């Protein structure tokens, strides 16, 4: 069994610089601890008996080296226990952070996959948009061509152009349908329609 200060609970080491005092009731304390206590209460910290500073007794004693070695061993064991607990806590924290890191890594991979899919979709939509623009341009060109053909046919129905286009467009009573005439014009070679078209434009300007 080891003697200890009943205020700070530290075990007495027996060193020469250790100042130990006893109260008249026989309880032991570090002098500094006891004086601080008596400044607040004139009583023994352990049994509450009345005590004044002048009644305290300075003690001189030593502790066997074997006992000191045992105390050192106990202190080392306590220190080892605390360090072991710290290591355990650190391991648990490390495990927790590793799990968080794995979860975040999985989220990053999922987001990267989503980004990749979105980029693929954007590329596909751009391709479709390009095709649609090409088709729209073709439709616009076809519409313009049809408008020119309709204008040419309307001009061909006028008396001043009927003779010039008669041989090329074969405007007869059996082909008076406008859609039929347009189809016939589209089927003809470009050079077959070019001269009448020029004449139509010339007659229109005059």
SERO-209863 format. One record per atom (N, C-alpha, C): residue in three letters; atom name; residue number from 1; x, y, z. Coordinates in steps of 0.2 Angstrom, whole numbers, plus 2048, in hexadecimal, padded with zeros to 3 digits. Example, Ala and Ser with C-alpha at 12.3 -4.5 7.8 and 13.67 -1.06 7.14 Angstrom:
2
{site "ALA","N",1,{842,7E4,827}},
{site "ALA","CA",1,{83E,7EA,827}},
{site "ALA","C",1,{842,7F0,827}},
{site "SER","N",2,{840,7F5,823}},
{site "SER","CA",2,{844,7FB,824}},
{site "SER","C",2,{840,800,827}},
END
This chain:
206
{site "UNK","N",1,{804,7FA,800}},
{site "UNK","CA",1,{800,800,800}},
{site "UNK","C",1,{804,806,800}},
{site "UNK","N",2,{802,80B,7FC}},
{site "UNK","CA",2,{807,811,7FC}},
{site "UNK","C",2,{803,817,7FE}},
{site "UNK","N",3,{807,81C,801}},
{site "UNK","CA",3,{804,822,804}},
{site "UNK","C",3,{803,827,7FF}},
{site "UNK","N",4,{7FE,82B,7FF}},
{site "UNK","CA",4,{7FC,830,7FA}},
{site "UNK","C",4,{7F9,836,7FD}},
{site "UNK","N",5,{7FA,83B,7FA}},
{site "UNK","CA",5,{7F7,842,7FC}},
{site "UNK","C",5,{7EF,841,7FB}},
{site "UNK","N",6,{7EB,842,800}},
{site "UNK","CA",6,{7E4,841,800}},
{site "UNK","C",6,{7E0,847,7FC}},
{site "UNK","N",7,{7E4,84C,7FA}},
{site "UNK","CA",7,{7E1,852,7F6}},
{site "UNK","C",7,{7E3,851,7EF}},
{site "UNK","N",8,{7E9,850,7ED}},
{site "UNK","CA",8,{7EA,84F,7E5}},
{site "UNK","C",8,{7EB,848,7E3}},
{site "UNK","N",9,{7EB,843,7E8}},
{site "UNK","CA",9,{7EB,83C,7E7}},
{site "UNK","C",9,{7F1,839,7E4}},
{site "UNK","N",10,{7F6,83D,7E4}},
{site "UNK","CA",10,{7FD,83B,7E1}},
{site "UNK","C",10,{801,837,7E7}},
{site "UNK","N",11,{804,832,7E5}},
{site "UNK","CA",11,{808,82D,7E9}},
{site "UNK","C",11,{80E,831,7EB}},
{site "UNK","N",12,{810,830,7F2}},
{site "UNK","CA",12,{816,833,7F4}},
{site "UNK","C",12,{81C,82F,7F1}},
{site "UNK","N",13,{821,833,7EF}},
{site "UNK","CA",13,{827,830,7EC}},
{site "UNK","C",13,{82D,82F,7F1}},
{site "UNK","N",14,{82D,833,7F6}},
{site "UNK","CA",14,{832,833,7FB}},
{site "UNK","C",14,{838,837,7F9}},
{site "UNK","N",15,{838,83B,7F4}},
{site "UNK","CA",15,{83D,83F,7F1}},
{site "UNK","C",15,{83E,845,7F7}},
{site "UNK","N",16,{845,847,7F7}},
{site "UNK","CA",16,{846,84C,7FC}},
{site "UNK","C",16,{843,853,7FB}},
{site "UNK","N",17,{841,854,7F5}},
{site "UNK","CA",17,{83E,85B,7F3}},
{site "UNK","C",17,{836,85A,7F4}},
{site "UNK","N",18,{834,854,7F6}},
{site "UNK","CA",18,{82D,854,7F7}},
{site "UNK","C",18,{82B,856,7FE}},
{site "UNK","N",19,{827,85B,7FF}},
{site "UNK","CA",19,{825,85E,805}},
{site "UNK","C",19,{81E,85B,808}},
{site "UNK","N",20,{81F,856,80D}},
{site "UNK","CA",20,{819,853,80F}},
{site "UNK","C",20,{817,855,816}},
{site "UNK","N",21,{811,857,818}},
{site "UNK","CA",21,{80F,859,81E}},
{site "UNK","C",21,{809,854,821}},
{site "UNK","N",22,{809,854,827}},
{site "UNK","CA",22,{803,850,82A}},
{site "UNK","C",22,{7FF,855,82F}},
{site "UNK","N",23,{7F9,853,82F}},
{site "UNK","CA",23,{7F4,857,834}},
{site "UNK","C",23,{7F4,853,83A}},
{site "UNK","N",24,{7F2,857,840}},
{site "UNK","CA",24,{7F2,853,846}},
{site "UNK","C",24,{7EE,84D,846}},
{site "UNK","N",25,{7E9,84C,842}},
{site "UNK","CA",25,{7E5,846,842}},
{site "UNK","C",25,{7E9,841,83E}},
{site "UNK","N",26,{7EF,842,83B}},
{site "UNK","CA",26,{7F3,83D,838}},
{site "UNK","C",26,{7F2,83C,831}},
{site "UNK","N",27,{7EF,840,82D}},
{site "UNK","CA",27,{7EE,83F,826}},
{site "UNK","C",27,{7F4,843,823}},
{site "UNK","N",28,{7F6,840,81D}},
{site "UNK","CA",28,{7FC,843,819}},
{site "UNK","C",28,{7FA,846,813}},
{site "UNK","N",29,{7FD,84C,812}},
{site "UNK","CA",29,{7FC,850,80C}},
{site "UNK","C",29,{802,853,809}},
{site "UNK","N",30,{802,855,803}},
{site "UNK","CA",30,{808,859,801}},
{site "UNK","C",30,{807,860,804}},
{site "UNK","N",31,{80C,863,806}},
{site "UNK","CA",31,{80B,86A,809}},
{site "UNK","C",31,{808,86F,805}},
{site "UNK","N",32,{809,86F,7FF}},
{site "UNK","CA",32,{806,874,7FB}},
{site "UNK","C",32,{7FE,873,7FA}},
{site "UNK","N",33,{7FD,86D,7F9}},
{site "UNK","CA",33,{7F6,86B,7F9}},
{site "UNK","C",33,{7F2,86C,800}},
{site "UNK","N",34,{7F5,86B,805}},
{site "UNK","CA",34,{7F2,86C,80C}},
{site "UNK","C",34,{7F1,874,80D}},
{site "UNK","N",35,{7F6,878,80C}},
{site "UNK","CA",35,{7F6,87F,80D}},
{site "UNK","C",35,{7F0,882,809}},
{site "UNK","N",36,{7EF,880,802}},
{site "UNK","CA",36,{7EA,882,7FE}},
{site "UNK","C",36,{7E3,880,801}},
{site "UNK","N",37,{7E3,87A,804}},
{site "UNK","CA",37,{7DD,878,807}},
{site "UNK","C",37,{7DB,87C,80D}},
{site "UNK","N",38,{7E0,87D,811}},
{site "UNK","CA",38,{7DF,881,818}},
{site "UNK","C",38,{7DD,888,817}},
{site "UNK","N",39,{7DF,88B,811}},
{site "UNK","CA",39,{7DD,892,80F}},
{site "UNK","C",39,{7D6,892,80E}},
{site "UNK","N",40,{7D3,88D,80C}},
{site "UNK","CA",40,{7CB,88D,80B}},
{site "UNK","C",40,{7C7,88A,811}},
{site "UNK","N",41,{7CB,885,814}},
{site "UNK","CA",41,{7C7,882,81A}},
{site "UNK","C",41,{7CC,880,81F}},
{site "UNK","N",42,{7CB,882,825}},
{site "UNK","CA",42,{7CF,880,82B}},
{site "UNK","C",42,{7CE,879,82E}},
{site "UNK","N",43,{7CE,874,829}},
{site "UNK","CA",43,{7CC,86D,82B}},
{site "UNK","C",43,{7D0,868,827}},
{site "UNK","N",44,{7D1,862,82A}},
{site "UNK","CA",44,{7D4,85D,826}},
{site "UNK","C",44,{7D1,85B,820}},
{site "UNK","N",45,{7D4,85B,81A}},
{site "UNK","CA",45,{7D0,859,814}},
{site "UNK","C",45,{7CD,852,814}},
{site "UNK","N",46,{7D0,84E,819}},
{site "UNK","CA",46,{7CD,847,819}},
{site "UNK","C",46,{7C8,846,81E}},
{site "UNK","N",47,{7C9,848,824}},
{site "UNK","CA",47,{7C5,846,82A}},
{site "UNK","C",47,{7C1,84C,82C}},
{site "UNK","N",48,{7C3,852,829}},
{site "UNK","CA",48,{7BF,859,82B}},
{site "UNK","C",48,{7C1,85B,832}},
{site "UNK","N",49,{7C6,858,836}},
{site "UNK","CA",49,{7C8,85B,83C}},
{site "UNK","C",49,{7CB,861,83C}},
{site "UNK","N",50,{7CA,866,841}},
{site "UNK","CA",50,{7CD,86C,841}},
{site "UNK","C",50,{7D4,86C,841}},
{site "UNK","N",51,{7D7,870,83C}},
{site "UNK","CA",51,{7DE,870,83B}},
{site "UNK","C",51,{7E0,878,839}},
{site "UNK","N",52,{7E6,87A,83C}},
{site "UNK","CA",52,{7E9,880,83A}},
{site "UNK","C",52,{7EF,87F,837}},
{site "UNK","N",53,{7F2,884,833}},
{site "UNK","CA",53,{7F8,883,830}},
{site "UNK","C",53,{7FE,882,835}},
{site "UNK","N",54,{7FE,885,83A}},
{site "UNK","CA",54,{803,884,83F}},
{site "UNK","C",54,{803,87D,842}},
{site "UNK","N",55,{7FD,879,842}},
{site "UNK","CA",55,{7FD,872,845}},
{site "UNK","C",55,{800,86D,840}},
{site "UNK","N",56,{801,86F,83A}},
{site "UNK","CA",56,{803,86A,835}},
{site "UNK","C",56,{80B,868,837}},
{site "UNK","N",57,{80C,861,835}},
{site "UNK","CA",57,{813,85F,837}},
{site "UNK","C",57,{816,85C,831}},
{site "UNK","N",58,{81D,85F,830}},
{site "UNK","CA",58,{820,85D,82A}},
{site "UNK","C",58,{823,856,82B}},
{site "UNK","N",59,{823,851,826}},
{site "UNK","CA",59,{825,84A,827}},
{site "UNK","C",59,{82B,849,823}},
{site "UNK","N",60,{82F,844,825}},
{site "UNK","CA",60,{835,842,821}},
{site "UNK","C",60,{835,83B,821}},
{site "UNK","N",61,{834,838,81B}},
{site "UNK","CA",61,{834,831,81B}},
{site "UNK","C",61,{836,82F,813}},
{site "UNK","N",62,{839,829,813}},
{site "UNK","CA",62,{83B,826,80C}},
{site "UNK","C",62,{837,820,80A}},
{site "UNK","N",63,{837,81F,804}},
{site "UNK","CA",63,{834,819,801}},
{site "UNK","C",63,{839,814,7FF}},
{site "UNK","N",64,{838,80E,800}},
{site "UNK","CA",64,{83D,809,7FE}},
{site "UNK","C",64,{83E,809,7F7}},
{site "UNK","N",65,{844,807,7F4}},
{site "UNK","CA",65,{845,807,7ED}},
{site "UNK","C",65,{840,802,7E9}},
{site "UNK","N",66,{83F,7FD,7ED}},
{site "UNK","CA",66,{83B,7F7,7EA}},
{site "UNK","C",66,{834,7FA,7E9}},
{site "UNK","N",67,{832,7FE,7EE}},
{site "UNK","CA",67,{82B,801,7EE}},
{site "UNK","C",67,{82B,806,7E8}},
{site "UNK","N",68,{830,80A,7E8}},
{site "UNK","CA",68,{830,80F,7E2}},
{site "UNK","C",68,{830,80C,7DC}},
{site "UNK","N",69,{834,806,7DB}},
{site "UNK","CA",69,{834,803,7D4}},
{site "UNK","C",69,{82D,800,7D3}},
{site "UNK","N",70,{82A,7FD,7D8}},
{site "UNK","CA",70,{823,7FB,7D7}},
{site "UNK","C",70,{81E,800,7D4}},
{site "UNK","N",71,{81F,806,7D8}},
{site "UNK","CA",71,{81B,80C,7D6}},
{site "UNK","C",71,{81C,80E,7CF}},
{site "UNK","N",72,{823,80E,7CD}},
{site "UNK","CA",72,{824,810,7C6}},
{site "UNK","C",72,{821,80B,7C1}},
{site "UNK","N",73,{822,805,7C3}},
{site "UNK","CA",73,{81F,7FF,7BF}},
{site "UNK","C",73,{817,801,7BE}},
{site "UNK","N",74,{814,802,7C4}},
{site "UNK","CA",74,{80D,804,7C3}},
{site "UNK","C",74,{80B,80A,7BF}},
{site "UNK","N",75,{810,80F,7BF}},
{site "UNK","CA",75,{80F,815,7BB}},
{site "UNK","C",75,{810,813,7B4}},
{site "UNK","N",76,{815,80F,7B2}},
{site "UNK","CA",76,{816,80D,7AC}},
{site "UNK","C",76,{810,809,7A9}},
{site "UNK","N",77,{80D,804,7AD}},
{site "UNK","CA",77,{808,801,7AB}},
{site "UNK","C",77,{802,805,7A9}},
{site "UNK","N",78,{801,80A,7AE}},
{site "UNK","CA",78,{7FB,80F,7AC}},
{site "UNK","C",78,{7FC,813,7A6}},
{site "UNK","N",79,{803,815,7A5}},
{site "UNK","CA",79,{804,818,79F}},
{site "UNK","C",79,{803,814,799}},
{site "UNK","N",80,{805,80E,799}},
{site "UNK","CA",80,{804,809,794}},
{site "UNK","C",80,{7FD,808,792}},
{site "UNK","N",81,{7F9,808,798}},
{site "UNK","CA",81,{7F2,807,797}},
{site "UNK","C",81,{7EF,80D,793}},
{site "UNK","N",82,{7F1,812,795}},
{site "UNK","CA",82,{7EE,819,792}},
{site "UNK","C",82,{7F0,819,78B}},
{site "UNK","N",83,{7F7,817,789}},
{site "UNK","CA",83,{7F9,817,782}},
{site "UNK","C",83,{7F5,812,77E}},
{site "UNK","N",84,{7F4,80C,781}},
{site "UNK","CA",84,{7F0,807,77E}},
{site "UNK","C",84,{7E9,809,77C}},
{site "UNK","N",85,{7E6,80D,781}},
{site "UNK","CA",85,{7E0,80F,77F}},
{site "UNK","C",85,{7E0,815,77A}},
{site "UNK","N",86,{7E5,819,77A}},
{site "UNK","CA",86,{7E6,81E,775}},
{site "UNK","C",86,{7E7,81B,76E}},
{site "UNK","N",87,{7EB,815,76E}},
{site "UNK","CA",87,{7EC,812,767}},
{site "UNK","C",87,{7E5,80F,765}},
{site "UNK","N",88,{7E1,80C,76A}},
{site "UNK","CA",88,{7DB,809,768}},
{site "UNK","C",88,{7D6,80E,765}},
{site "UNK","N",89,{7D6,814,768}},
{site "UNK","CA",89,{7D2,81A,766}},
{site "UNK","C",89,{7D4,81C,75F}},
{site "UNK","N",90,{7DB,81C,75E}},
{site "UNK","CA",90,{7DE,81E,757}},
{site "UNK","C",90,{7DC,819,752}},
{site "UNK","N",91,{7DC,813,754}},
{site "UNK","CA",91,{7DB,80E,74F}},
{site "UNK","C",91,{7D3,80E,74D}},
{site "UNK","N",92,{7CF,80F,752}},
{site "UNK","CA",92,{7C8,810,750}},
{site "UNK","C",92,{7C6,816,74C}},
{site "UNK","N",93,{7CA,81C,74D}},
{site "UNK","CA",93,{7C9,822,749}},
{site "UNK","C",93,{7CC,821,742}},
{site "UNK","N",94,{7D1,81D,742}},
{site "UNK","CA",94,{7D4,81B,73B}},
{site "UNK","C",94,{7CF,817,737}},
{site "UNK","N",95,{7CD,812,73A}},
{site "UNK","CA",95,{7C8,80E,737}},
{site "UNK","C",95,{7C2,812,735}},
{site "UNK","N",96,{7BF,817,739}},
{site "UNK","CA",96,{7BA,81B,737}},
{site "UNK","C",96,{7BB,81F,731}},
{site "UNK","N",97,{7C1,822,731}},
{site "UNK","CA",97,{7C3,827,72C}},
{site "UNK","C",97,{7C4,823,725}},
{site "UNK","N",98,{7C7,81C,726}},
{site "UNK","CA",98,{7C8,818,720}},
{site "UNK","C",98,{7C1,817,71D}},
{site "UNK","N",99,{7BC,815,721}},
{site "UNK","CA",99,{7B5,814,71E}},
{site "UNK","C",99,{7B2,81A,71B}},
{site "UNK","N",100,{7B4,820,71E}},
{site "UNK","CA",100,{7B1,826,71B}},
{site "UNK","C",100,{7B5,827,714}},
{site "UNK","N",101,{7BB,826,714}},
{site "UNK","CA",101,{7BF,827,70E}},
{site "UNK","C",101,{7BD,822,708}},
{site "UNK","N",102,{7BB,81C,70A}},
{site "UNK","CA",102,{7B9,817,705}},
{site "UNK","C",102,{7B2,819,703}},
{site "UNK","N",103,{7AE,81B,707}},
{site "UNK","CA",103,{7A7,81E,705}},
{site "UNK","C",103,{7A8,824,700}},
{site "UNK","N",104,{7AC,828,702}},
{site "UNK","CA",104,{7AD,82E,6FD}},
{site "UNK","C",104,{7B0,82C,6F7}},
{site "UNK","N",105,{7B5,827,6F7}},
{site "UNK","CA",105,{7B8,825,6F1}},
{site "UNK","C",105,{7B2,821,6EC}},
{site "UNK","N",106,{7AE,81E,6EF}},
{site "UNK","CA",106,{7A8,81B,6EB}},
{site "UNK","C",106,{7A4,820,6E8}},
{site "UNK","N",107,{7A2,825,6EC}},
{site "UNK","CA",107,{79E,82B,6EA}},
{site "UNK","C",107,{7A2,82E,6E4}},
{site "UNK","N",108,{7A8,82F,6E4}},
{site "UNK","CA",108,{7AC,832,6DF}},
{site "UNK","C",108,{7AC,82E,6D9}},
{site "UNK","N",109,{7AD,828,6D9}},
{site "UNK","CA",109,{7AC,823,6D4}},
{site "UNK","C",109,{7A5,823,6D0}},
{site "UNK","N",110,{7A0,823,6D5}},
{site "UNK","CA",110,{799,824,6D2}},
{site "UNK","C",110,{798,82A,6CE}},
{site "UNK","N",111,{79B,830,6D1}},
{site "UNK","CA",111,{79A,836,6CE}},
{site "UNK","C",111,{79E,837,6C7}},
{site "UNK","N",112,{7A4,834,6C7}},
{site "UNK","CA",112,{7A8,833,6C1}},
{site "UNK","C",112,{7A4,82F,6BC}},
{site "UNK","N",113,{7A1,82A,6BE}},
{site "UNK","CA",113,{79D,826,6B9}},
{site "UNK","C",113,{797,82A,6B6}},
{site "UNK","N",114,{794,82E,6BA}},
{site "UNK","CA",114,{78E,832,6B8}},
{site "UNK","C",114,{790,837,6B3}},
{site "UNK","N",115,{796,83A,6B5}},
{site "UNK","CA",115,{799,83F,6B0}},
{site "UNK","C",115,{79B,83C,6AA}},
{site "UNK","N",116,{79D,836,6AA}},
{site "UNK","CA",116,{79F,833,6A3}},
{site "UNK","C",116,{799,832,69F}},
{site "UNK","N",117,{794,82F,6A3}},
{site "UNK","CA",117,{78D,82E,69F}},
{site "UNK","C",117,{78A,834,69C}},
{site "UNK","N",118,{78B,83A,6A0}},
{site "UNK","CA",118,{788,840,69E}},
{site "UNK","C",118,{78C,843,698}},
{site "UNK","N",119,{793,842,698}},
{site "UNK","CA",119,{797,844,692}},
{site "UNK","C",119,{795,840,68C}},
{site "UNK","N",120,{794,839,68D}},
{site "UNK","CA",120,{792,835,687}},
{site "UNK","C",120,{78B,837,685}},
{site "UNK","N",121,{786,839,689}},
{site "UNK","CA",121,{780,83B,687}},
{site "UNK","C",121,{780,842,683}},
{site "UNK","N",122,{785,847,686}},
{site "UNK","CA",122,{786,84D,683}},
{site "UNK","C",122,{788,84C,67C}},
{site "UNK","N",123,{78D,848,67B}},
{site "UNK","CA",123,{790,846,674}},
{site "UNK","C",123,{78B,844,670}},
{site "UNK","N",124,{787,83F,672}},
{site "UNK","CA",124,{782,83C,66E}},
{site "UNK","C",124,{77D,841,66C}},
{site "UNK","N",125,{77B,846,670}},
{site "UNK","CA",125,{776,84B,66F}},
{site "UNK","C",125,{779,850,66A}},
{site "UNK","N",126,{77F,851,66B}},
{site "UNK","CA",126,{782,856,666}},
{site "UNK","C",126,{782,853,65F}},
{site "UNK","N",127,{784,84C,65E}},
{site "UNK","CA",127,{783,849,658}},
{site "UNK","C",127,{77C,849,655}},
{site "UNK","N",128,{777,848,659}},
{site "UNK","CA",128,{770,848,657}},
{site "UNK","C",128,{76F,84F,655}},
{site "UNK","N",129,{771,854,658}},
{site "UNK","CA",129,{770,85B,657}},
{site "UNK","C",129,{773,85D,650}},
{site "UNK","N",130,{779,85A,64F}},
{site "UNK","CA",130,{77C,85B,648}},
{site "UNK","C",130,{778,858,642}},
{site "UNK","N",131,{776,852,644}},
{site "UNK","CA",131,{772,84F,63E}},
{site "UNK","C",131,{76B,853,63D}},
{site "UNK","N",132,{768,855,642}},
{site "UNK","CA",132,{762,859,642}},
{site "UNK","C",132,{763,85F,63E}},
{site "UNK","N",133,{768,863,640}},
{site "UNK","CA",133,{76A,869,63C}},
{site "UNK","C",133,{76B,867,635}},
{site "UNK","N",134,{76F,862,633}},
{site "UNK","CA",134,{770,860,62C}},
{site "UNK","C",134,{769,85E,629}},
{site "UNK","N",135,{765,85B,62C}},
{site "UNK","CA",135,{75E,859,629}},
{site "UNK","C",135,{75A,860,628}},
{site "UNK","N",136,{75A,864,62D}},
{site "UNK","CA",136,{757,86A,62D}},
{site "UNK","C",136,{759,86F,627}},
{site "UNK","N",137,{760,86F,626}},
{site "UNK","CA",137,{762,872,620}},
{site "UNK","C",137,{760,86F,61A}},
{site "UNK","N",138,{760,869,619}},
{site "UNK","CA",138,{75E,865,613}},
{site "UNK","C",138,{756,867,612}},
{site "UNK","N",139,{752,867,617}},
{site "UNK","CA",139,{74B,868,617}},
{site "UNK","C",139,{74A,870,614}},
{site "UNK","N",140,{74E,874,617}},
{site "UNK","CA",140,{74E,87B,615}},
{site "UNK","C",140,{750,87C,60E}},
{site "UNK","N",141,{755,878,60C}},
{site "UNK","CA",141,{757,878,604}},
{site "UNK","C",141,{752,876,600}},
{site "UNK","N",142,{74F,870,602}},
{site "UNK","CA",142,{749,86D,5FE}},
{site "UNK","C",142,{743,872,5FE}},
{site "UNK","N",143,{742,875,603}},
{site "UNK","CA",143,{73C,87A,603}},
{site "UNK","C",143,{73E,880,5FF}},
{site "UNK","N",144,{744,882,5FF}},
{site "UNK","CA",144,{746,887,5FA}},
{site "UNK","C",144,{745,885,5F3}},
{site "UNK","N",145,{748,87F,5F1}},
{site "UNK","CA",145,{747,87C,5EB}},
{site "UNK","C",145,{740,87C,5E8}},
{site "UNK","N",146,{73C,879,5ED}},
{site "UNK","CA",146,{735,878,5EB}},
{site "UNK","C",146,{732,87F,5EA}},
{site "UNK","N",147,{733,884,5EE}},
{site "UNK","CA",147,{731,88B,5ED}},
{site "UNK","C",147,{733,88D,5E6}},
{site "UNK","N",148,{739,88C,5E4}},
{site "UNK","CA",148,{73B,88E,5DD}},
{site "UNK","C",148,{738,88B,5D8}},
{site "UNK","N",149,{737,884,5D9}},
{site "UNK","CA",149,{733,880,5D4}},
{site "UNK","C",149,{72C,883,5D3}},
{site "UNK","N",150,{729,884,5D9}},
{site "UNK","CA",150,{722,887,5D9}},
{site "UNK","C",150,{721,88D,5D5}},
{site "UNK","N",151,{726,892,5D6}},
{site "UNK","CA",151,{726,898,5D3}},
{site "UNK","C",151,{727,897,5CB}},
{site "UNK","N",152,{72C,892,5CA}},
{site "UNK","CA",152,{72D,891,5C3}},
{site "UNK","C",152,{727,88E,5BF}},
{site "UNK","N",153,{723,88A,5C3}},
{site "UNK","CA",153,{71D,887,5C0}},
{site "UNK","C",153,{718,88D,5BF}},
{site "UNK","N",154,{717,891,5C4}},
{site "UNK","CA",154,{713,897,5C3}},
{site "UNK","C",154,{714,89B,5BE}},
{site "UNK","N",155,{71B,89C,5BD}},
{site "UNK","CA",155,{71D,8A0,5B7}},
{site "UNK","C",155,{71B,89C,5B0}},
{site "UNK","N",156,{71C,896,5B0}},
{site "UNK","CA",156,{71A,892,5AA}},
{site "UNK","C",156,{713,892,5A8}},
{site "UNK","N",157,{70F,894,5AD}},
{site "UNK","CA",157,{708,894,5AB}},
{site "UNK","C",157,{706,89A,5A8}},
{site "UNK","N",158,{70A,89F,5A8}},
{site "UNK","CA",158,{709,8A6,5A5}},
{site "UNK","C",158,{70A,8A5,59E}},
{site "UNK","N",159,{706,8A9,59A}},
{site "UNK","CA",159,{706,8A8,592}},
{site "UNK","C",159,{70D,8AA,590}},
{site "UNK","N",160,{711,8AF,593}},
{site "UNK","CA",160,{717,8B0,590}},
{site "UNK","C",160,{71C,8AB,590}},
{site "UNK","N",161,{71B,8A6,595}},
{site "UNK","CA",161,{720,8A1,596}},
{site "UNK","C",161,{71E,89A,594}},
{site "UNK","N",162,{718,89A,592}},
{site "UNK","CA",162,{715,893,591}},
{site "UNK","C",162,{719,890,58B}},
{site "UNK","N",163,{71B,894,586}},
{site "UNK","CA",163,{71E,892,580}},
{site "UNK","C",163,{725,890,581}},
{site "UNK","N",164,{728,894,586}},
{site "UNK","CA",164,{730,892,587}},
{site "UNK","C",164,{730,88C,58B}},
{site "UNK","N",165,{72C,88A,590}},
{site "UNK","CA",165,{72C,885,594}},
{site "UNK","C",165,{728,87F,592}},
{site "UNK","N",166,{725,880,58C}},
{site "UNK","CA",166,{720,87A,58A}},
{site "UNK","C",166,{724,874,589}},
{site "UNK","N",167,{72A,874,585}},
{site "UNK","CA",167,{72D,86E,583}},
{site "UNK","C",167,{731,86B,589}},
{site "UNK","N",168,{733,86F,58E}},
{site "UNK","CA",168,{736,86C,594}},
{site "UNK","C",168,{732,86A,59A}},
{site "UNK","N",169,{72C,86D,59B}},
{site "UNK","CA",169,{728,86B,5A1}},
{site "UNK","C",169,{722,867,59E}},
{site "UNK","N",170,{721,867,597}},
{site "UNK","CA",170,{71B,863,595}},
{site "UNK","C",170,{715,865,598}},
{site "UNK","N",171,{713,86C,599}},
{site "UNK","CA",171,{70D,86E,59C}},
{site "UNK","C",171,{707,86C,597}},
{site "UNK","N",172,{703,867,599}},
{site "UNK","CA",172,{6FD,865,595}},
{site "UNK","C",172,{6F8,865,59A}},
{site "UNK","N",173,{6F2,863,597}},
{site "UNK","CA",173,{6EC,862,59B}},
{site "UNK","C",173,{6EC,85C,5A0}},
{site "UNK","N",174,{6F1,858,59E}},
{site "UNK","CA",174,{6F1,851,5A2}},
{site "UNK","C",174,{6F6,852,5A8}},
{site "UNK","N",175,{6FA,858,5A8}},
{site "UNK","CA",175,{6FF,859,5AD}},
{site "UNK","C",175,{6FE,860,5B0}},
{site "UNK","N",176,{6F8,862,5B1}},
{site "UNK","CA",176,{6F7,868,5B4}},
{site "UNK","C",176,{6F8,868,5BC}},
{site "UNK","N",177,{6F8,862,5BF}},
{site "UNK","CA",177,{6F9,861,5C6}},
{site "UNK","C",177,{6FF,864,5C8}},
{site "UNK","N",178,{700,869,5CD}},
{site "UNK","CA",178,{706,86C,5CF}},
{site "UNK","C",178,{70B,867,5D2}},
{site "UNK","N",179,{709,863,5D6}},
{site "UNK","CA",179,{70D,85E,5D9}},
{site "UNK","C",179,{710,859,5D4}},
{site "UNK","N",180,{70C,858,5CE}},
{site "UNK","CA",180,{70F,853,5C9}},
{site "UNK","C",180,{715,857,5C5}},
{site "UNK","N",181,{713,85E,5C4}},
{site "UNK","CA",181,{718,862,5C0}},
{site "UNK","C",181,{71E,863,5C4}},
{site "UNK","N",182,{71E,864,5CB}},
{site "UNK","CA",182,{724,864,5CF}},
{site "UNK","C",182,{728,85E,5CF}},
{site "UNK","N",183,{725,858,5CF}},
{site "UNK","CA",183,{728,852,5CF}},
{site "UNK","C",183,{72C,851,5C8}},
{site "UNK","N",184,{728,853,5C3}},
{site "UNK","CA",184,{72B,852,5BC}},
{site "UNK","C",184,{732,857,5BC}},
{site "UNK","N",185,{731,85D,5BF}},
{site "UNK","CA",185,{737,861,5BE}},
{site "UNK","C",185,{73D,85F,5C2}},
{site "UNK","N",186,{73B,85C,5C8}},
{site "UNK","CA",186,{740,859,5CC}},
{site "UNK","C",186,{744,853,5C9}},
{site "UNK","N",187,{740,84F,5C5}},
{site "UNK","CA",187,{743,84A,5C2}},
{site "UNK","C",187,{747,84B,5BC}},
{site "UNK","N",188,{746,851,5B9}},
{site "UNK","CA",188,{74A,853,5B3}},
{site "UNK","C",188,{751,855,5B5}},
{site "UNK","N",189,{756,855,5B0}},
{site "UNK","CA",189,{75D,856,5B1}},
{site "UNK","C",189,{75D,85E,5B3}},
{site "UNK","N",190,{762,860,5B6}},
{site "UNK","CA",190,{763,867,5B8}},
{site "UNK","C",190,{763,86B,5B2}},
{site "UNK","N",191,{767,869,5AC}},
{site "UNK","CA",191,{768,86D,5A6}},
{site "UNK","C",191,{761,86D,5A2}},
{site "UNK","N",192,{75D,869,5A3}},
{site "UNK","CA",192,{756,869,5A0}},
{site "UNK","C",192,{752,86F,5A3}},
{site "UNK","N",193,{753,871,5A9}},
{site "UNK","CA",193,{74F,876,5AC}},
{site "UNK","C",193,{752,87C,5AC}},
{site "UNK","N",194,{759,87C,5AC}},
{site "UNK","CA",194,{75D,882,5AD}},
{site "UNK","C",194,{75B,888,5A8}},
{site "UNK","N",195,{75A,886,5A1}},
{site "UNK","CA",195,{759,88C,59C}},
{site "UNK","C",195,{752,88F,59D}},
{site "UNK","N",196,{74D,88A,59E}},
{site "UNK","CA",196,{746,88D,5A0}},
{site "UNK","C",196,{746,891,5A6}},
{site "UNK","N",197,{74A,88F,5AB}},
{site "UNK","CA",197,{74A,893,5B1}},
{site "UNK","C",197,{74D,89A,5B0}},
{site "UNK","N",198,{752,89A,5AC}},
{site "UNK","CA",198,{755,8A0,5AB}},
{site "UNK","C",198,{750,8A5,5A7}},
{site "UNK","N",199,{74D,8A2,5A3}},
{site "UNK","CA",199,{748,8A6,59F}},
{site "UNK","C",199,{742,8A8,5A4}},
{site "UNK","N",200,{740,8A4,5A8}},
{site "UNK","CA",200,{73B,8A6,5AD}},
{site "UNK","C",200,{73E,8AC,5B1}},
{site "UNK","N",201,{744,8AC,5B4}},
{site "UNK","CA",201,{746,8B1,5B8}},
{site "UNK","C",201,{747,8B8,5B3}},
{site "UNK","N",202,{749,8B7,5AD}},
{site "UNK","CA",202,{74A,8BD,5A9}},
{site "UNK","C",202,{743,8C0,5A7}},
{site "UNK","N",203,{73E,8BC,5A6}},
{site "UNK","CA",203,{737,8BE,5A5}},
{site "UNK","C",203,{734,8C1,5AB}},
{site "UNK","N",204,{736,8BF,5B1}},
{site "UNK","CA",204,{734,8C1,5B7}},
{site "UNK","C",204,{737,8C8,5B8}},
{site "UNK","N",205,{73D,8C9,5B7}},
{site "UNK","CA",205,{740,8CF,5B8}},
{site "UNK","C",205,{73E,8D5,5B3}},
{site "UNK","N",206,{73C,8D3,5AD}},
{site "UNK","CA",206,{739,8D8,5A8}},
{site "UNK","C",206,{732,8D9,5AA}},
END
